[in-house]
Amino acid sequence: MRRLIATLVSALAIFSFAAAVSAAPSPDATVDPSLIPDGTYTVTVTKVVDPQHVLVIMPGNMKTELEAARPSISFAKVKEGDSLKVSTGKGKILVFMDMTQK
């Protein structure tokens, strides 16, 4: 009986460890932009995907890809490493300002 309990406890410990490791986000994981609360944030650009999409690091080191809310918003002049102040709504950028000294 002791052997059965010891086996069950060790199996449970291994299962718990495996579940915890698989639940940890990978360093390259991005957050779904629709989960980010609407508001104004200062972000750092890691990649300009195209003139309508930009990959950024949000406060708290969250990585996400943000999309322009309107076609008139363009990230064509934004560069990797730029600091932007963005206002988001429903996971999209409504307006932004490049805060990088140029």
matplotlib code that plots the C-alpha trace (Angstrom):
import matplotlib.pyplot as plt

x = [0.0, 2.9, 4.5, 1.2, 0.9, 4.5, 4.1, 0.9, 2.5, 5.6, 3.4, 1.3, 4.4, 5.7, 2.4, 2.2, 5.7, 4.9, 1.7, 3.5, 6.3, 3.9, 1.8, 4.8, 4.8, 7.7, 9.9, 8.6, 4.9, 2.7, -0.3, -3.6, -4.2, -7.9, -7.0, -5.2, -7.4, -8.2, -5.9, -2.7, 0.6, 4.3, 5.6, 8.9, 8.9, 10.6, 9.5, 7.5, 5.6, 4.0, 2.6, -0.5, 1.0, 3.8, 5.2, 5.8, 6.8, 4.2, 4.7, 5.4, 7.4, 4.3, 4.9, 2.0, 1.3, -0.9, -2.8, -3.8, -7.5, -7.8, -6.1, -4.9, -2.6, 0.7, 3.8, 5.9, 8.2, 8.5, 11.8, 12.8, 13.7, 11.4, 9.4, 5.7, 2.9, -0.2, -3.9, -5.6, -9.2, -10.5, -6.9, -6.1, -4.1, -6.4, -3.7, 0.1, 3.0, 6.7, 8.5, 12.0, 14.4, 15.5]
y = [0.0, 2.4, 1.6, 2.4, 5.8, 6.7, 5.9, 8.0, 10.9, 10.9, 10.6, 13.5, 15.6, 14.9, 15.7, 19.0, 20.0, 19.2, 21.2, 24.2, 24.1, 23.9, 26.8, 29.2, 31.5, 31.2, 34.3, 34.8, 34.4, 37.4, 38.6, 38.7, 42.5, 42.1, 41.2, 44.5, 47.0, 50.2, 53.0, 54.9, 53.2, 53.9, 51.0, 50.0, 48.9, 45.5, 45.1, 47.0, 44.1, 46.4, 50.0, 48.8, 46.4, 46.8, 44.3, 46.1, 45.5, 46.8, 47.8, 44.7, 43.2, 41.9, 41.4, 42.0, 42.8, 45.9, 46.9, 50.4, 51.1, 53.1, 53.0, 56.6, 55.5, 54.3, 53.0, 53.4, 56.0, 54.0, 52.1, 49.2, 50.5, 53.6, 54.6, 55.2, 56.6, 54.7, 54.9, 51.6, 50.6, 47.1, 45.9, 48.4, 51.6, 54.6, 57.2, 57.2, 59.6, 58.8, 59.8, 59.0, 61.9, 62.2]
z = [0.0, 0.8, -2.5, -4.3, -2.5, -3.1, -6.8, -7.0, -5.2, -7.5, -10.6, -9.4, -8.7, -12.2, -13.8, -11.8, -12.9, -16.5, -16.4, -14.8, -17.4, -20.4, -19.0, -18.8, -21.8, -24.1, -24.6, -28.2, -27.3, -28.1, -26.2, -28.1, -28.7, -28.0, -24.4, -23.8, -22.0, -24.0, -23.0, -23.7, -23.5, -24.2, -26.2, -27.9, -31.5, -32.1, -35.8, -38.4, -40.1, -42.7, -42.8, -40.9, -38.4, -35.8, -33.3, -29.9, -26.3, -24.0, -20.3, -18.3, -21.2, -23.0, -26.7, -29.1, -32.7, -33.0, -36.1, -37.2, -36.7, -39.9, -43.3, -42.7, -39.9, -41.3, -39.5, -42.7, -41.0, -37.7, -37.1, -34.9, -31.4, -31.7, -28.6, -29.4, -27.3, -28.6, -27.7, -28.3, -28.6, -29.1, -29.7, -32.5, -32.5, -32.8, -32.7, -32.1, -31.6, -32.2, -29.0, -30.3, -30.5, -34.1]

ax = plt.figure().add_subplot(projection="3d")
ax.plot(x, y, z, "-o")
ax.set_aspect("equal")
plt.show()
